[in-house]
């Protein structure tokens, strides 16, 4: 038993020596300083604010007439939103039944990432339409309808774009005729 504890202590010490920055940050209490929350920083981290920043940069590029740059920004926003969505879902599932606060937080962040994914897709589809590439816009619009459902404003907007493109013919009027409560 003693040799097992010694071996564990040795392995732990070796692991900490290989990552001195982590060990020092934990020892110094620097976890609360900002170093540990670098991914949470607005616009520069790996979070929904960074995705929104990419969408905003794409919008600015469209306004400036730089469509290739806008496409790159929208594609990056889509990719980051998809990654965030997957990570939030994985974490939510891992903590279900263990600590309800974490799945609630991850689900809320996931909904925000999903909304930004839909926004990036709508912007990208509009860009394709502007470049007279409707065949490229269709799959992106269908993805928005699938992700957001036609009951959500973004899903309705995507479906309306599909009607305008002539990909579908039947307009979706259910949202307009739904009774108000």
VOGU-3710 file (C-alpha; in Angstrom, 3 decimals, decimal comma):
1> xxxxxxxxxx> 0,000/0,000/0,000  2,825/2,350/0,926  4,580/1,813/-2,409  1,311/2,554/-4,214  0,988/5,896/-2,370  4,620/6,731/-3,094  4,119/5,915/-6,762  0,985/8,081/-6,891  2,766/10,980/-5,193  5,701/10,632/-7,582
11> xxxxxxxxxx> 3,379/10,609/-10,619  1,515/13,647/-9,305  4,733/15,542/-8,684  6,020/14,654/-12,147  2,778/15,791/-13,742  2,837/19,091/-11,910  6,454/19,696/-12,810  5,594/19,292/-16,472  2,944/22,012/-16,177  4,509/24,640/-13,921
21> xxxxxxxxxx> 2,151/27,387/-15,040  -0,905/25,463/-13,929  0,660/24,404/-10,670  1,814/27,936/-9,872  -1,517/29,464/-10,844  -3,315/27,096/-8,493  -0,765/27,585/-5,732  -0,882/31,367/-6,029  -4,677/31,451/-6,106  -4,429/32,984/-9,575
31> xxxxxxxxxx> -7,393/30,963/-10,758  -9,573/33,957/-9,926  -7,308/36,454/-11,666  -8,258/36,356/-15,325  -5,561/33,976/-16,371  -7,885/31,055/-15,731  -10,817/32,724/-17,474  -9,101/33,707/-20,698  -11,724/31,851/-22,765  -14,517/33,863/-21,157
41> xxxxxxxxxx> -13,184/37,235/-22,295  -15,542/38,996/-24,670  -14,705/38,789/-28,352  -11,272/37,259/-27,929  -12,141/34,034/-26,153  -13,930/30,876/-27,138  -17,496/31,772/-26,256  -20,717/33,180/-27,698  -19,362/36,749/-27,493  -16,497/35,742/-29,803
51> xxxxxxxxxx> -18,989/34,220/-32,261  -21,048/37,415/-32,173  -17,860/39,376/-32,824  -17,159/37,260/-35,926  -20,694/37,890/-37,199  -20,262/41,621/-36,586  -16,954/41,591/-38,466  -18,660/39,792/-41,342  -21,410/42,425/-41,354  -18,787/45,176/-41,455
61> xxxxxxxxxx> -17,006/43,445/-44,330  -20,297/43,216/-46,278  -20,918/46,909/-45,639  -17,419/47,669/-46,941  -18,017/45,515/-50,018  -15,402/42,941/-49,039  -17,508/39,827/-49,674  -14,663/37,264/-49,517  -13,695/38,553/-46,074  -17,349/38,489/-44,982
71> xxxxxxxxxx> -17,681/34,874/-46,097  -14,560/33,944/-44,145  -15,917/35,640/-41,005  -19,348/34,023/-41,346  -17,773/30,610/-41,974  -15,579/31,058/-38,895  -18,615/32,112/-36,855  -20,516/29,022/-38,018  -17,613/26,733/-37,194  -17,062/28,243/-33,743
81> xxxxxxxxxx> -20,795/28,159/-32,940  -21,005/24,485/-33,947  -18,007/23,626/-31,775  -19,399/25,544/-28,812  -22,783/23,913/-29,242  -21,229/20,437/-29,234  -19,055/21,168/-26,204  -21,946/22,681/-24,237  -24,117/19,653/-25,041  -21,361/17,245/-24,006
91> xxxxxxxxxx> -20,807/19,029/-20,703  -24,524/19,271/-20,046  -24,940/15,540/-20,561  -21,932/14,688/-18,433  -23,329/16,534/-15,408  -26,986/15,514/-15,700  -28,069/13,973/-12,439  -24,946/15,177/-10,641  -25,309/18,955/-10,356  -28,365/20,560/-11,966
101> xxxxxxxxxx> -26,715/23,989/-12,106  -24,149/22,929/-14,673  -26,584/21,431/-17,209  -28,780/24,533/-16,851  -25,821/26,792/-17,558  -24,624/24,654/-20,471  -28,142/24,451/-21,922  -28,501/28,249/-21,767  -25,104/28,725/-23,404  -26,020/26,089/-25,978
111> xxxxxxxxxx> -29,232/27,947/-26,870  -27,231/31,142/-27,309  -24,706/29,335/-29,534  -27,563/27,794/-31,533  -29,111/31,217/-32,099  -25,776/32,599/-33,275  -25,289/29,619/-35,572  -28,659/30,382/-37,137  -27,748/34,069/-37,496  -24,418/33,238/-39,127
121> xxxxxxxxxx> -26,193/30,846/-41,500  -28,783/33,467/-42,439  -26,068/36,036/-43,096  -24,080/33,548/-45,157  -27,164/32,583/-47,186  -27,881/36,259/-47,851  -24,288/36,645/-49,012  -24,669/33,692/-51,397  -27,897/35,162/-52,728  -26,155/38,496/-53,247
131> xxxxxxxxxx> -23,435/36,695/-55,207  -26,117/34,998/-57,334  -25,374/31,557/-55,872  -28,815/30,407/-54,688  -27,889/26,738/-54,988  -25,254/27,284/-52,306  -27,682/29,225/-50,101  -30,308/26,451/-50,054  -28,479/23,957/-47,795  -27,566/26,726/-45,365
141> xxxxxxxxxx> -31,198/27,889/-45,211  -32,454/24,333/-44,749  -30,025/23,941/-41,853  -31,532/27,023/-40,190  -35,053/25,618/-40,547  -33,887/22,288/-39,121  -32,028/23,872/-36,207  -34,520/26,549/-35,241  -37,772/24,977/-36,488  -40,321/26,997/-38,467
151> xxxxxxxxxx> -41,918/28,188/-35,224  -38,912/30,407/-34,445  -38,360/33,751/-36,221  -35,021/32,623/-37,679  -36,567/29,425/-39,015  -39,428/31,414/-40,528  -37,005/33,830/-42,158  -34,993/30,960/-43,620  -38,115/29,247/-44,949  -39,333/32,523/-46,464
161> xxxxxxxxxx> -35,978/32,828/-48,242  -36,477/29,311/-49,614  -39,885/30,395/-50,932  -38,346/33,516/-52,509  -35,676/31,388/-54,175  -38,316/29,070/-55,574  -36,912/26,031/-53,783  -40,290/25,527/-52,067  -43,661/26,837/-53,162  -45,938/26,602/-50,150
171> xxxxxxxxxx> -45,667/29,631/-47,896  -45,647/28,983/-44,161  -48,549/30,880/-42,671  -48,978/29,003/-39,381  -47,007/31,561/-37,389  -49,197/34,406/-38,678  -52,482/32,625/-38,038  -51,643/31,244/-34,587  -54,092/32,570/-31,988  -52,708/35,093/-29,530
181> x> -52,999/34,145/-25,845
//
